Amino acid sequence: MANEITGKLTLKASKGGANVARSESFSIDMTGESFYHGVQNISTGNETLEIYELSNFDSTETGICFLKNLDDTNYVEIGLTSSYTIKLLAGECALFRAAGTLFARANTTAVELEILMLEL
């Protein structure tokens, strides 16, 4: 089958009378069979996302990754090794193609991070 993964991203902004809007739909072939969906408690230390321990993923597989910070106050950082390139403030989410082992750390106290990973 083809295009088993579909999605739509929409971004809108309005300030001072200026408006901008961007919307994109996408579809991706899912040749893999593994997926993981769960919530992980992320501490202030460098932690591996538990998708690698609780699913059939290994750290070299590529996948579509959806992350959402479920905390009301604190942010969480996501990245490869200890190089954090994604910062999710309280309530924010991200969708990206992951290629390598993902790590996370909370900034002040532990946060709950929703994780959805689909093997490509």
C-alpha positions as CSV (number, residue, x, y, z in Angstrom):
1,M,0.0,0.0,0.0
2,A,1.0,3.6,-0.4
3,N,0.5,6.8,1.6
4,E,-0.5,5.1,4.8
5,I,0.6,8.1,6.8
6,T,-1.2,11.4,6.1
7,G,-1.2,14.7,7.8
8,K,-2.0,18.4,7.6
9,L,0.0,21.2,9.1
10,T,-1.6,24.7,9.5
11,L,0.2,27.8,10.8
12,K,-1.5,31.2,11.2
13,A,-0.3,34.4,12.6
14,S,-1.9,37.9,13.0
15,K,-0.3,41.0,14.6
16,G,-0.6,44.7,14.0
17,G,-2.9,44.2,11.0
18,A,-0.6,41.9,9.2
19,N,-1.7,38.3,8.6
20,V,0.1,35.2,7.4
21,A,-1.2,31.7,6.9
22,R,0.4,28.5,5.6
23,S,-1.2,25.1,5.3
24,E,0.3,21.9,3.8
25,S,-1.0,18.4,3.5
26,F,1.4,15.4,3.1
27,S,1.3,11.7,2.6
28,I,4.1,9.2,3.3
29,D,4.6,5.5,2.5
30,M,4.9,3.4,5.7
31,T,7.1,0.5,4.7
32,G,7.8,-0.5,8.4
33,E,5.3,-2.1,10.7
34,S,6.3,-0.8,14.1
35,F,4.7,2.1,16.0
36,Y,4.7,3.4,19.5
37,H,2.3,5.6,21.4
38,G,2.7,6.5,25.1
39,V,3.5,9.1,27.7
40,Q,7.0,9.3,29.3
41,N,8.0,11.2,32.4
42,I,11.0,13.2,31.5
43,S,13.4,14.3,34.2
44,T,15.9,17.2,34.2
45,G,18.7,14.7,33.2
46,N,19.6,13.5,29.7
47,E,17.1,10.7,29.0
48,T,16.6,8.4,26.0
49,L,13.0,8.3,24.8
50,E,11.6,4.9,25.9
51,I,10.3,4.1,22.4
52,Y,13.6,2.1,22.0
53,E,12.9,-0.1,25.1
54,L,9.1,-0.5,24.8
55,S,8.7,-1.1,21.0
56,N,10.3,-2.8,18.1
57,F,12.3,0.3,17.1
58,D,16.0,0.4,17.2
59,S,18.0,3.6,17.4
60,T,19.0,3.5,13.7
61,E,15.5,3.4,12.2
62,T,13.8,6.4,10.7
63,G,10.3,7.3,11.8
64,I,7.7,10.0,11.8
65,C,7.7,11.4,15.4
66,F,4.9,13.4,17.1
67,L,5.8,14.9,20.5
68,K,3.6,16.9,22.8
69,N,4.6,18.5,26.1
70,L,1.7,17.8,28.5
71,D,3.1,20.0,31.3
72,D,1.3,23.2,32.3
73,T,4.4,25.2,33.2
74,N,7.8,23.7,32.2
75,Y,9.5,23.2,28.9
76,V,11.2,20.1,27.5
77,E,14.1,19.9,25.1
78,I,14.5,17.2,22.5
79,G,17.6,16.2,20.4
80,L,20.1,13.7,19.2
81,T,22.7,12.8,22.0
82,S,22.9,15.8,24.2
83,S,22.6,18.4,21.4
84,Y,19.1,19.7,22.0
85,T,17.6,21.4,18.9
86,I,13.8,21.2,19.7
87,K,12.3,23.2,22.6
88,L,8.6,22.5,23.5
89,L,7.1,25.0,25.9
90,A,4.2,23.8,28.1
91,G,1.4,22.5,25.8
92,E,3.4,22.7,22.6
93,C,3.9,19.9,20.1
94,A,6.2,19.0,17.2
95,L,6.0,16.7,14.2
96,F,9.2,15.7,12.4
97,R,11.1,12.8,10.8
98,A,13.5,11.3,13.3
99,A,16.7,9.5,12.2
100,G,18.6,8.4,15.3
101,T,18.2,8.0,19.0
102,L,16.2,10.8,20.5
103,F,17.0,12.2,24.0
104,A,15.0,14.6,26.2
105,R,15.4,16.7,29.3
106,A,13.0,18.9,31.3
107,N,14.2,22.4,32.4
108,T,13.0,22.7,36.1
109,T,11.0,19.7,37.1
110,A,9.9,16.5,35.4
111,V,7.3,16.8,32.6
112,E,5.0,14.3,30.9
113,L,5.8,13.9,27.2
114,E,3.4,12.3,24.8
115,I,5.2,10.3,22.1
116,L,3.9,8.9,18.9
117,M,6.5,7.2,16.5
118,L,5.6,5.5,13.2
119,E,8.3,3.4,11.6
120,L,9.1,4.3,8.0
